[in-house]
């Protein structure tokens, strides 16, 4: 259920940026039209998702966006600030950053979960390894005590 919530949060953050919609509107839309609906061509239903986690990730990503974006920028190479990366990756880093800074989930769990989300969006590519490296850097900044 939490994995589905994380995937939905990335999709919602992407949609908010692409369409310029407010987070409350996008949260309502996802709750009304996405949670529990068939997501795959074979008709398999994606797990219902943890609605509370979904809401928290989206709201925290919006509320702490400047802090999360700065943390992401520090994890990226100097020539590629967050504004220049793929919008899906930007949404993923914001959702993951929100969970790293505003929850008790162990950072290694957050990293693994969001690398899996990256694999869903970028199968057969290098992005999951890139996501892993950036999230590891972000986690060490957000929760240094977890790596001591």
Steps between C-alpha positions, in 0.01 A plus 500: 500500500782742578676427171186593308467820704856597409440434131179705510680783682760522223224500237307769690804724542581461130140589409502802730811638332389416145146636534563767762231359728485553875590203716157472665331471159743232382472307828119495465525389138731212588281391789186514284630354174825307548514312828396138449426529128659264246842634407634243260399377157444150636238640740698440817406742770776701658495473877246731655777716638546666835294817456644664812858445383408628152350820643793552735762454227329741261433765766846473654664515156309822431557650846871415507571531126769769531689303765464172307605661170810648667586160644449343156715769333784420738471132402507574126806595301549875469408517132162330559293694753158357583331741257680326209422138581209293371172614663418143604832477684439841654164378634662180626776689684242731658284211623801308630644814659169561676503151644865527604455828683148466639458137606648227713546261207862380495689674218612172343134396468415835337790459256402143405133590457570800276759313294218251433277792395778615265510150349125524437543826309834423335525127429821391327683827559767651722263724696447258793877498571505880474199521735673268747812718506311828538268363769793354693662846507171662602441243776845555646423870520144461631574228757876479561443310825357206304836454328726541804 
